[in-house]
Amino acid sequence: MSNNPKLLSLKSNNINYAKDFVCTLLFSLIITSQAQNEKVKLEYDKKTGIVATETAPVFKVLEEKSAQLSSAKDYTIQNLDGKNLIVLAWNDFGGAR
């Protein structure tokens, strides 16, 4: 056995890192398993564009024809106050090969 203080401190640092890693891994596994157990049912009303949970409306989806391409559609996700959050451009390439 060596009584070299540098060697002993390296071993204790590695043990501390390993303990931290294992604790972080366990914590992340617990959090992800809890998140997967909580499912929320969403309902979409095509007339109003509102997406709602069982208890309250969440956001609004606006569907428009794209200004750039006639075959494409633009989807705008808005909060309930009308502020744009996300704009998605969708183009269906159907049977393109």
ABEGO torsion letter per residue (X at the ends): XBABAAAAAAAAAAAAAAAAAAAAAAAAAAAAAAAAABBBBBBBBAAAGBBBBAABBABBBBBBBBAABAABBBBBBBBAAGBBABBBBBBBAEABX
